[in-house]
Structure formats: structure tokens, C-alpha cells
Amino acid sequence: MRIQVRRTGGFAGIERRAEVDTAGRADAAEWHALARAALAAGQDTPPAGVPDGFGYRITVDGTTVYAADPRLTEEQRTLISRVLKEGA
């Protein structure tokens, strides 16, 4: 499974992107569960955010959803954080 996250907005407006490929990872099942939950709670179009908040585009194997602070689910927040931290 290929998981991509793009974060935009914030005070400085700096875009950040990262990607994780779960193939061959020992924790792949955990990633898959987070990704499924994040997709299920996402929106088809970018939601209205808050001033200086972040907006996110989450793409999992070609399926894209959008989310924004402060209305992220716990699964979305965890997935985004992990992808931005561990991804390339």
C-alpha cells in the first residue's frame, strides 16, 4: 500500500509532502487499518479550514480524500503524523 500526505497552509504557508510504502513492513497491518479509517472519514473536496490551520490531502493507492485542522479524526491525525515523520 502506498500512502501519500500533502500538508498545506499554516502560518508560513509552507507545503510539505511525504510518502510511505507499506510493502514488506512488519507493521503493515497497522498502517492499513489507519489508512482505511482515514479514507473513510475524509472528504471528496478540500474542507474549509481555520486561519493559519493546515489542510491535508491523503492519497492511498490512488484514492484521495481531504481533511483540515482542527477537525481531524484521531486516525487521520496519527496517519498524517506518521507519514510526515517516517516517509520520504
ABEGO torsion letter per residue (X at the ends): XBBBBBBBEEAAGBBBBBBBBABGBAAAAAAAAAAAAAAAABBABBBBBBBGBBBBBBBBGGBBBBBBOAABBAAAAAAAAAAAAABX
